[in-house]
Amino acid sequence: MKSIQQLTLLTTSLLIISGCTGGAFNSQNNASNPAQPTTITQVANQPFSYDDYGTVLETYVNNQGQVNYEALKANRQPLDAFNSSLATLSPETFNNWSDPEKIAFWVNIYNSLTLQAIIDHYPTKSIRDIPGVWKQLKFNVMGEELTLDQIEHEILRKEFNEPRIHMGLVCASVGCPVLRQEPFFGEQLDQQLNEQTQQFLALNQNFQINPDANIVKLSSIFKWFGEDFEPTYKVDNKFAGNNKERAVLNFVSQYLDENQQAYLAQGKYKVDYLDYDWSLNQQ
């Protein structure tokens, strides 16, 4: 994001150096010289639309979060239109959004660009079969070339204290959270991420409590990203495991019934992790 902000400052500087002919960043200049808006200002004033992406989700994703990649590849125009629009979104517009709106944007485009990566290489059995899918494939977002890893690790995880992003990011695998049939929206983000978490934990492949064996099994997502839950959910005197695991269990317990909450809180069990299913989340 620093580079995006630097792009904003550079754009502003260039407009000032050229005589502020557009007046986009100087309200006093607008008052004395009502010049025609510059192209970047016009883009900045246009609302960003998730309509094309919403059409893709409604049309090609079922209620289990499985994607009809074959049909999507054959009718990819709405997805391509949405992903192309990411390049023309102005940093000025983005910087005026609330944090929930920004988080919703980054999660949505991570998922939409992942869909693009899959259909660009379809048929494939797993996203891991695509060379460089996370670290090398680049996509234009607000004029900057970004990888999926940069979106997830350098922007979402670093700039926002919202560990529930891991319940919304979908890496096109069965082990991921389900892909919603609608985009995320800033004003609905809290509810949508709670629904995602509830649905994720309800699946036996992601979370298991076995009191008879005194073991609790978590998705490997919580092993990989457990540290992201510590700032909000760190606890010292309840649950089992190390600091990251106790934080994760504190988070998870919010979505369980009272008996399960009490069992987790007493901490007399072993914490283990479930195998992650990297097979494609296809219909």
N, C-alpha and C positions, 0 to 999 in steps of 0.2 A: 504493500500500500504506500510506503514511502515514495516509491518510484512513481506511482500514480499521482500522489500529491505534488511531486516535483514536476510532473507533466503539466499539472494545473498551473503552478507558478510560472513555468516556462511559457505556457500559452498566454497567461496574463501579461508577462513582460513583453512578449512580442507584439501584443496588441497596443501596449502603451508606447513602445518604441516606434511603431508605425503611425503614431499620431492619434491613437484612440479613435480611429475612424468609425468603429462600430459602437463605441461607448458602452460595451457590455459590462465593464467592471468599474464604472465611474458614474455614480448617479448624478453628480453635479454637471458632468459633461453632457449627460442626457438632457438636462434641463435647458442648457444653453444651446445645444446643437443636436436636435432630434434626428440624428442620422439613421439610415436603415440598419437594422440589426445584422450582425455578422452571422455567418453560417453556424459557427459553434454556439452562438447565443440561441439561435432558432432551435438547434438540437437540444440545448439545455432546457428550453422551455417546454419541450414536448414530453408528455408523460411516457414512462417506459411501460411497455405492454408485455404481459405474459400470455396473450391470447393464443399465439401460434403454439407455444409450448403446452398450454392447457389443452389445445386440440389434440396434440400428440399423445398426451397422457390419457385423455378420455377415450381415444380411438384405439390405442395399441397396448394399453396396460389393463390387465384384468384385476378383479378384486383381491387376488392373492399376490399382487405386485409383479406378476410375470408379464414379460414383454413379448409381443409378436414381432420379433426382429425381421423376419422374412417380409412381412407386409410393410413394416416401417421402411425397410430399405427400398422397397418398390414404390413407396409413396412418401419420400423423404422431404418434400418441399417445405412443409410447415416447420420441421425441425431445422432445416438449413436456413430458413428465413429468420427464425428466432436466434439461432447462433450467430448469424451474420449481423444481427442488430446489436450484438454485444460490442462490436467495434465502434459503433456510432454513438453509444451512450456517452454523454459528456461527464468528465470528472466533477464539474460544477454541480450537475444534477445529483450525482451519486453522493457527494459530500454534504448535500442538504438533507439527505435521508436520515431517519432515526436508526439506531443500532438494530432493532428488529427488522427493519426494512433492508438494511445492508446484509444482515445474516441470511435472511430469506433469499436475497439476490444471489449470494455466493453459493448457498446450498443448491438452489435451482440450477445455476449454470454448471456447477460441478456435475450434477446429474444429467443435464442436457448434453453437455460435452462428452460425457461418458457414453451416452446413447450414440452420439456421432461416431466416437471411436469404435464402438462395436459394429455399427452397420458399415463403416468404411472397411472393416476387415471380416465381415460376415460372409460365409459361415465360420464360426469358431466355437470351440467347446468351453473356453474359459477366457476371461479378460487377460489372464496371465500369459496367454499364448500370443498376445499382441506385443511385438518388440517395442520397448520404450514407452508404453502406454501412459505411465505416470510421470516419468522424468524427462522424456524427450519430445513427445508430441506437444506442439504448442498451438495456442488458440489466441486470437486477438480479442482482448477485452479492454475497452476504453483506450484503444491505441497502444496497448502494451501486450507483448507476446508472453503468455503465461502457460505453465504446465498444470496438470491436475494436482500434482504434488504441491506446487506453489500455492494454489488456491486453498488446499486443505491445511497444509502445515505452516505456511508462512503468513497466510491471511486469516483464515477462520480460527485456527487454534491459537495463534499468537495475539490477534488483535481483539478478540472477544472472549469474555469469560462465560461461555455457554457450552458446557460439555454435551448437551443434548444434540449438538450438531451430528454426533456419531449415531444418533437414531434417525437422522434425516439423510445423511450422505449414503448414496447407493452406488456401489462399485460393480454393478451388473452381475452379482454373484448370489447364489442361494443363501449363503451365510450372512449376507447384508440385511439391514432392515428392508421392509417391503417398499417398493416405489409407489408413491401415492398416485391416485388418479386425478390429482389436481396439483397445481404449483403451491409452494409456500408463499404466504403473504405476511407482511410485517404486522398488520393489525390482528392476524389470527395465529401468529407464530407460536405463542405459548401453548395454546390449545392444540395446535397441529403437532407440535413436538411431544406433548404429553400423550396424545393418541398414538403417535409412532412408538413411543417407549412402551406403552401398555400392550400394544400389539406385538412388539418385538419380544417382550418378556413372557408373553402368553404361549410362545412356541417352545416346545420341548427341546428343539435343536439349539436354543439360545440360553435357556435358563432352567436349572433343575434343582430341587430341594429333595434330599433323601434322608429323612431323620433316622431311619433304621440303620443306615450305613454311616450316619454322621458325616455327610459330605454335601457340599453345595457346589454346583458346577455352573460356571459362567461362560458366556460367549468369549471367544478369543479377542473380540473387539475391546473388552474391558481389560484384558491383559496388555494389549498394545497401547491403549490410551488411558489407562487408569489414572495417570498423573493429572489429566485434565479435570478430574472430578474432585481433586484435593482442595483447591481454593474455596469451593462452596460447601463441600460435604465432608471435610476432614473431621474425624472424631477419634478420641483416644480411649474411651472407656466402654465401648460396645463393639460388637461384631468380632469376626475372626480375621486372621491374616495380617499382612503388613499394612503400612499406612495407606497405600493406594487401594488395596483390597477392601479395607474398612470404609474408605470413602465411597467406593463403588457400591458396597453393600448398603451403606446408609442411603445412597441415591436410589438403589433398586427397591428398598423396603417401602418407599412411599407408594409404590404401585401394587403392593401385595395386601392380602387380607390380614386381620389382626393376629391370627395364629402364626402365620408365616413371619410376620414382623417380629413377634415375640421370640420365635425360634432363632431368627437371624441375630437379634440383639444380644442373646445370651452367649453367643460366640463359641459354643462347644462343638465344633465341627471343623472339618478340613475344607479348604477352598481349592478347587481344581478348575480346569478349563476344558471346554468342549472343542473337539476338532472343528475347524472352519471349512465349510463347503464352498470351494471356489468354482464349482460348475456354474454355467451360465443360467441366469434367471429368466429363461425363455419359456414360452408357452409350448 
